[in-house]
Amino acid sequence: MNASELDLGFQMPTTFEVFALKLSTSCGPVCLLAFYRPGSQAVTLKFFDELQAVLESVATRNSQLVILGDFNIHMDSPVDQNAIKFQETLHQFGLLQHINESTHIKGHILDLVITRDDCDVKDICVYPPTISDHGLVTFYLPHLLSKPIYAVRQLRGWRSINLDRLRTSLTNSPLCQDPVTYNNKSVTELFDLYIASLSKIVVDIVLHTRQAAKCL
């Protein structure tokens, strides 16, 4: 296995640290990202903007993707808004977070293992904290020892949306028509109209590309 530093192609983020490696294996390349977000800093919108920029830079690479690190977000909390937004961001990029038990001496899931949502992770083990206040996390990636399978993904360029076109599309959609015309519609009908209108706008203005990626 050979390893080399991976250039993400933009200025390094300011809300977290990230180190990227490209690993060459017998089953194809693997992109490995190691993150650290200081717990002393509040989670901000800029953090999510910079996180999305990093994920966009690696999402279309023809390689496996493994993301590790201490994000200092309470991923075990179902009401933590930062954890909810983090999960939504992962879902947007077709990614899955695998750790489901506390990784810190004071509780909470802070240290994460993230891969594409169609890739398998085996034998995850979180050891009790000893020297550090974080536990050691180990896991096994069986696809590195098996023949790779290719899957075609469709990715949308969310960050390249033309805001003027979006504004025009919303204005001309049924969502911005005279509310009086919907007085006789039920809540279910209004919800269906909302979903259908937004879905059409997304299809019309957010272009997508097809990319092949290795997976299990």
N, C-alpha and C positions, 0 to 999 in steps of 0.2 A: 504494500500500500504506500503510495506517494502522497505527499501533502504540500500544498502551496497556498500562500495568502491570496484571498479573493478580493479584488477591487470592486467595491459596490457602485462605483461610478458617480459619487456625489460627496459633498462635504460631510464630515462625520457629524452625527447628531449631538445635540447639546443636553438633552434630557436623560440620556443613558449612554452607556458604553457598549460597543458591539465589536466583536472580532470575528472575521469570516475566513473560513478555510475551504479550499476545494480538495477533496480526497479522491484519488484515483484508485478504484478497486477493480477486481476481476469481473464484477457485476455492473460496472459503469460508475460514473462520477457521483459523488455525494457532496452536497453543499452543507457545511456545518457552521452554524452561527452561535456564538456564545454572547449572552447579554448580561449586563448588570445595570439595574436602575437603583440609585441610592434611595434607601428608605427614609432618609432625612428630608427628601424633597417631595412636595405634594405632586400628585398625578394631575397633569394639566392637559388641555386640548393639544398643546404643542407636542406633548409626548405621543399622543395617538397619531398626529400628523407625521411625525418622524418615524414612528413604527410602521405606518402604512407605506411610507417611502421606501423603507428597507425591504418590506415584504414584496412590494411591487418590483423591486430590482432583482429579486431572486425567484419570484413566482413563475416566470416564464422560462427559466433555465431548464434545459433538458437533463435534469439530475434529480436524485433523491434529495430531500430537504430535511435536516434535523436541526431543531432550534432548542438550545439549552440555556439555563441561566436563572439568576435570582432577580425577579421582576418586582419584588416587594409590593405585590398586590394580593389582597386576601381572596384568592380564587375559590376558597371553600365557602364564602359567604354568599347566599342566594340573593341578598338585598344590597350588596355592595355595588354601587353604580359603576365604579371603575372596573370591577371584575366583570360585570355584565357587558360593558362596552368592549372590554378586552376579548371576551368570548365572541361577541358579534364581529369584531375585526377578524378574528381567526376564521370564523365561518365564512366571511366574505371572500377569503383567500383559499378556501377549501382545506383548512388546517384543523388539527385536533390536538387538544391538550390531554396528556395521559395520566398525570399524577392525581391521585384522589385521596391522599392522606397527608397529615401534617408533616412539614419538612423543617419546622423551626422549633426550638426548645420551648418557646412560649405559645406554641400552637400556630395554626394557619398554614395554608399551602402557598408558599412563596417561590419555591424553586420548581421550575417547570420543564417538562419534556414535550416538545411539540413536533409533529410530523404532518405530512399530508394525510387527509382523512381516510385515504384508502390504503395506507401502509400500516403494517402490523408492528407492534412492540411487545416483546415477551419478557417474562421474569422481572418485572419492575419491583425493586426493593428499596425502601427508604430506611436507612439505618438510624438508630437513635443518635442525636447529637452528642459528641464527646469533647474533642478539643475545640471545635467551633460551635457556635450556637445554631448552625444549620446541620441537618443530617446529610449523610452521603447517599446519593441516589445512583443506583446501578440499574441497567436494563440491557436487553439483548435485541438486536435487529436481525431477524432470520433472513430477510431479503438480501442481505449482503453476502450470504452464502448460497443463494439460490439463483437460478436463471431469471433475469429480469423480464417483466412483462410491461409492454407499453400501453398507456391509456391516453386518449385524446381529451384534452380539457378545453372548455370555452371560457375565456377570461374577458371581463369587461373593463374598459379603461375608465374607472370611476373618477379618477383625479383629472381627467382631460375633458370633463363635461363642459360644453359651451353654455355659460350661465344665461346669456341672452336668449339662446334658443330654448333653454329649459323654461325661462320665464314666459316666453311666447307660447310654448306648448301647454303650460299650465293655464295661461289666460284663455286659450282657445278650447280647453278641455271642458267636459261637463262639470268638473269640480268648481269652475268659476262662473257658472251660469246663474241666472236668477234663482235664488233659493225657493221662491214661491212655486216653481215648477216641480219641486220635489215634495210638496206638502203631503201628497197621498202615498208616498213610498214608505215602506216599513224600514226598520233599522237594518234588517238583513239585506234588503235591496240597496239601501244607501251604502252599506259596507261593500257589497259586491261591486257597485259602481265605482267606489273609491279604489279598490284593488285593480279593477279592469282598466281604469283610466291611467293610473300610475304605471301599470305594467306596459301599456301601449306606449307611454312616453319613454320609458326605459328602453324598449325595443327600438324606438325610432331614433333616439339621440345618443344612446350610449353604445358605441361600437364594440364588438367583441372580436377576438382573434382565437384561432385554434392552435393549440400547442400540444405536442407529444411529450409525455413525461413518463419516466420509469416508475413503476409501483409494483406491489405484490400482485 
